[in-house]
């Protein structure tokens, strides 16, 4: 029973860390990154569809991304979705077959804004991990009458170790993203 609670906790915390990595991937650095556009919603025949399902991405240069739609009729909508997103700060160039996006150099102020955004995303992930811990502790406390106080106490110590390891992974990912953002 206790092992099931701890296994479920690890699984949920792993998902929280993966989500944090995805969120960090969506924060722009000076390079063109397909992850910035992958989940961008495009109005495709009246349905918001992630761009990753409508087009392929190539990166011929560090700051350029070439987006080739699978369906050429979606070209205008993809271009509109990119231009309408203020977080990207890019101007797409449509040549009728594909879209070229050149990422502008980041200013120092913009880099600092992105670091703040990454810090907020890291804190959200840490809060999610702590909430998972809280629920698991409640589940362990409910098992106390069945397995005994000592077993629950040992399990809570193990739960604290697990929680610390996952928050450390989030912190490490944030530090890596911060270094990437501040790199000129």
C-alpha positions in Angstrom: 0.0 0.0 0.0 2.7 2.5 1.0 4.8 1.5 -2.0 1.8 2.1 -4.3 1.4 5.6 -2.9 5.1 6.4 -3.3 5.1 4.9 -6.9 2.1 7.1 -7.8 3.8 10.1 -6.3 7.0 9.5 -8.3 4.9 9.2 -11.5 3.0 12.4 -10.9 6.1 14.3 -9.9 7.9 13.1 -13.1 5.0 14.5 -15.1 5.4 17.8 -13.3 9.1 18.0 -14.1 8.4 17.0 -17.8 5.8 19.8 -18.0 8.3 22.3 -16.6 10.8 21.2 -19.3 8.1 21.8 -21.9 7.4 25.2 -20.5 11.1 26.1 -20.5 11.3 25.0 -24.1 8.5 27.4 -25.0 10.5 30.4 -23.6 12.5 31.9 -26.4 16.3 32.2 -26.4 18.3 33.9 -29.2 18.0 30.8 -31.4 15.0 29.6 -33.5 13.4 26.7 -31.7 10.6 24.6 -33.3 9.2 24.1 -29.7 8.2 27.8 -29.7 5.8 27.2 -32.6 4.8 23.5 -32.1 1.8 24.2 -29.8 0.9 27.6 -31.3 -2.9 27.4 -32.1 -3.8 27.9 -35.8 -7.4 28.4 -37.0 -7.6 25.4 -39.4 -11.1 25.2 -40.9 -12.6 26.8 -37.8 -10.8 24.5 -35.3 -7.8 25.7 -33.3 -5.1 23.2 -34.2 -1.5 23.1 -32.9 0.9 24.2 -35.6 3.0 21.0 -35.1 0.1 19.0 -36.6 -0.1 21.3 -39.7 3.5 21.8 -40.7 7.0 20.6 -40.6 9.9 22.7 -39.2 13.5 23.0 -40.5 16.2 25.1 -39.0 18.7 26.1 -41.7 20.4 28.7 -39.5 20.6 29.3 -35.8 18.1 32.2 -35.9 16.0 31.1 -38.8 13.1 28.6 -38.9 11.4 27.4 -42.1 7.9 26.2 -41.7 6.4 24.1 -44.5 2.7 23.4 -44.2 1.4 19.9 -45.1 -1.7 21.6 -46.6 -0.8 24.7 -48.6 -4.3 26.1 -48.0 -3.3 26.6 -44.3 -0.3 28.8 -45.2 -2.2 32.1 -44.6 -3.6 30.9 -41.3 -0.2 29.8 -40.0 1.3 33.1 -41.0 -1.6 34.9 -39.2 -1.1 32.8 -36.0 2.6 33.6 -35.9 2.2 37.3 -36.5 -0.6 37.6 -34.0 1.5 36.1 -31.1 3.1 39.0 -29.2 5.4 36.7 -27.2 7.3 35.7 -30.2 8.0 39.2 -31.5 8.7 37.9 -35.1 7.5 38.9 -38.5 6.9 35.8 -40.7 7.8 35.9 -44.4 5.4 34.0 -46.7 6.7 33.1 -50.2 3.6 31.1 -51.2 5.1 27.7 -50.5 6.6 28.1 -47.0 7.1 30.5 -44.2 10.5 31.8 -43.1 10.8 33.2 -39.6 13.9 35.1 -38.5 14.3 35.5 -34.8 15.6 39.0 -33.9 18.5 39.4 -31.4 17.3 39.6 -27.8 17.9 42.8 -25.9 19.2 42.7 -22.4 15.8 43.8 -21.0 14.0 41.2 -23.0 16.4 38.5 -21.7 15.7 39.6 -18.2 11.9 39.4 -18.8 12.4 35.8 -20.1 14.4 34.9 -17.0 11.5 36.2 -14.9 9.1 34.1 -16.9 11.3 31.0 -16.5 11.5 31.7 -12.8 7.7 31.8 -12.6 7.4 28.6 -14.6 9.9 26.9 -12.2 8.0 28.1 -9.2 4.7 26.8 -10.7 6.4 23.4 -11.1 7.7 23.4 -7.6 4.2 24.2 -6.3 2.8 21.3 -8.3 5.4 19.0 -6.8 4.6 20.2 -3.3 0.8 19.8 -3.9 1.5 16.2 -5.1 3.5 15.7 -1.9 0.7 17.1 0.3 -1.9 14.7 -1.3 0.5 11.7 -0.9 1.1 12.6 2.8 -2.7 12.7 3.3 -2.9 9.3 1.6 -0.2 7.9 3.9 -1.9 9.3 7.0 -5.1 7.5 6.0 -3.1 4.2 5.9 -1.7 4.7 9.5 -4.4 2.6 11.1 -3.6 -0.3 8.8 0.2 -0.3 8.7 1.2 1.5 11.9 2.7 4.8 12.8 6.4 3.7 12.3 5.8 2.6 8.8 4.0 5.8 7.9 6.8 7.8 9.5 9.4 6.0 7.4 7.3 6.5 4.3 7.0 10.2 5.0 10.8 10.5 5.2 11.1 8.7 1.9 8.4 11.1 0.5 10.5 14.1 1.6 13.6 12.6 -0.2 11.5 12.1 -3.4 10.1 15.6 -3.2 13.6 17.1 -2.7 15.0 15.2 -5.7 12.2 16.4 -8.0 12.4 20.0 -6.8 16.2 19.8 -7.3 15.7 18.6 -10.9 13.4 21.6 -11.5 15.9 24.0 -10.0 18.7 22.5 -12.2 16.5 22.9 -15.3 15.8 26.5 -14.4 19.5 27.3 -13.9 20.3 25.8 -17.3 17.5 27.8 -19.0 18.7 31.0 -17.2 22.2 30.4 -18.3 21.0 29.8 -21.9 18.9 33.0 -21.8 21.6 35.2 -20.4 24.2 33.9 -22.9 25.0 36.6 -25.5 
